[in-house]
Structure formats: structure tokens, C-alpha cells
Amino acid sequence: MLVACIAIGGGLGYFLDSRLHTSPLFTLILGVAGFAAGMRQLLRRLSKDMKNDGGS
């Protein structure tokens, strides 16, 4: 999940950079945003697993 979010964000950023000629700007911004989204999903899933597991 984490890798997919980073790849999608980075890929979209790369596409925008190639269209707008703003070399690493959007790739970096959307790559970091993808990382943040992936971490959020990971933490949400871990939190859900901890609740289902009884908290221990």
C-alpha cells in the first residue's frame, strides 16, 4: 500500500513535470504527499488491527 501511494504520487508528479517543464517540483511534492497518504493508511490499518486484537 505504501509503495503504491508513493508510486502513484510520484508518477503523477513526473507526468505534470514533463507537461509543465518544472523538472523535479511536482515529482517531489506529490511523492511526499503519496508517502504521507501511504503512512496514514498504514497507521489506520494498524490501529484497526489493534482494536480487533483487544489492544494487546
N, C-alpha and C positions, 0 to 999 in steps of 0.2 A: 504494500500500500504506500509506504513512504517513498520508495523508489519511483513508483508510478506517478505520484504527485509531483515530484521533482522533475521527472522527465516531461510530463505534460506542460508544466510551467516553463521549463527551460526551452522546450520545443516551440511553444507559442511565442516566447520572447525572441528566440532566434528568427522565427518567421517574421515577426514585426520589425526586428532589426534589419533584416535583409530588404524588407519593403521600404522602410523609412530611412535607411542608411545611417543608423545611430548605433554603430557597432556594439559594444557589449552592454549598452544601457538596459534595454528591456530584457535581455537574457539574464542578467544579474538580478534585476528587480523581480521578475516573475519566477526565477529559480528559487530565490529566497522566499517568496510568497508560497511557492509549491512546497518548500521544506516546512514552512510554518503550518500549512494545511495538513501535511502528512503527519507532523508531530501531534497536531491537535487530534487527528483521527486515531493515532496510536494511543495517546493518553485516554481518549474517550473509550476506546475498546478495552484497555487495561482496567479502567475504572469500572466498567460494566462487568468484566470478569471477576473483579474483586468483590463486587456486591453479590454476584451469583454464587461465589465461593464461600460466602459467610464472613468475609472480611479478614480471613487469616490464611 
